[in-house]
Amino acid sequence: MRFRAKVVNIDCIHHFTNVVNTIGKLLKKCSVRLTTEKIYFILPDQVTNGGVSMWCQLKQANFFDEYQMDGVNAENNEIYLELVAENLCRALKTANNAKSLKIKLTKKQSPCLTVEIELPSLSSSSRTVLHDIPVQVIPRRLWDEYQEPMMPEFHVSLCMPPLKTIKNIAERLKNLSTYLTISGNQDGDFALRVETDLVTATTRFRDLEIPPFDPDMDSQAPSKLWQPEEMASARIDVRKFLQFLAGQQINPYKVICNIVHQTAVHFFLVHDDISLQYFIPVVSA
């Protein structure tokens, strides 16, 4: 297996760093899937066990000037790794004004992702910073656990208000309760609510955009049995919701919220270069 990538455009370095920082704020450990066309950051399905799950993919050609990858073999031309996301974030902190950024898979005492950052220098010689990030190679027999999650059959799908606005509201509601109920319908109504023995607080939004759907793709459309004016709700851990909101540094131009009534909330961040899906399960009352 071999992997080597290089980027010299400072805007692309910043963009890639922002993606990694977003991942680092959402997850402690993550899996990285490398293919010839794309890079994936994955937290496998944890929703059934009460945890979050995440799927992020980016096209390598939009970030890297050089990209070479040879997988396990010709038939399975991919590489799967597991690493601590914060280690990669730390390594990229020095790349803010880098002349170039290289990432390669190396074999030290154990497998590593080696991050090589070339920094500008006043002298003719350049300065280079190296970081070796320990990784675990995921064997081929486990790859099926890291496939893209199936889009849930949701009841409501709508475009969220600006995340900064939602974050400010959620931070205030957090002071009232540990749990937050997200509700919405296909008429564009959306609400955030906390409810305790002493107080109920609700913030409502109206006339939000409803994402267009391909009528031939049933998996991308809300359940036909759900009435447009009927509210679907999911009661979730407000801390997990705030963790998702606090981690956003990729500036998506649209965030779609899919609600599976009393089951889970699925967030889909839409960006030209990146797509990120994040699932938060409900918490029983």
Steps between C-alpha positions, in 0.01 A plus 500: 500500500617848416354845549648841433329835446629856464330841492668836441204736460457682831120526457480124451720446807267718708192327360636154577604614848147630564353165397735313735428742785127444450553123520719542809227687686239237414700185572781368717593208276411474136565271209655629178421333170731580209400431140638624170232770473392585854595521866243400761483568874268251668351419837310173437136461596469555876137616498358162597720511813400853594803672343546730204631399160664706227594475134711765327642479149707735287637482148877486518541690171340809657771512768823332392746583222656153519322184614629144478325202659555126461261293706507148640498350150367572149157360586474687830677821412421684824660563840314514831665655807396590852649796686440750779350802324654751743850379408440594137354837605809573711733411215324743265510794741837609366374497139326841510774669294661190350668495159394138458335215685582133444322202652627147453455155647825386658631209701689609810489273807133471403292635208475881497359783298795732467408867455779710349451877504737732315504845660625825349846616610696824479808307390544302180441172682146398590372385838319168519283371783427128523221330695460121522141406583453138609230316305349155500449329167148358481508150347303419186255271684364800696449740210128431473452672836619830348264539204286809443195492728163443341285811483229442762134513400434834657168669561607862460782670311571873501786746470613634836531867596859634528701273731634797696143597592413143596818471709420815699149371574618149592761639740228690687266201505782282636481697825142377547530131411736227385259401224370688200209411273538584130173517306406584144251443220490509121334843504831651614427530872790424734529517880750446781342421838607410851252384760547451873271479802540874551523651154441443128693712251450487123658687210313475167597569139257515210511480120834323482616360167400143420773313307402379152476124453532271203156333466670186369719470811272390783792479744559876463139606559301531823256223585190526281286398799599811697271801460681825402362696796572227755797566729769232533707519819820357647620550858880506501792573733557876475876452559533280192306758300725781621808291423377472142429876479831602661704293258389666180794671330430397141233767440235293320262697281211282614428269794216251456332356808321167455282390792408135553210535743600391851806319361784727384604827339715493187693813402640537150749782435512609138820652362660513155803293605375301798197314622454420867225292660446488875248283687377561856265240655206585724515476877201331657296708742 
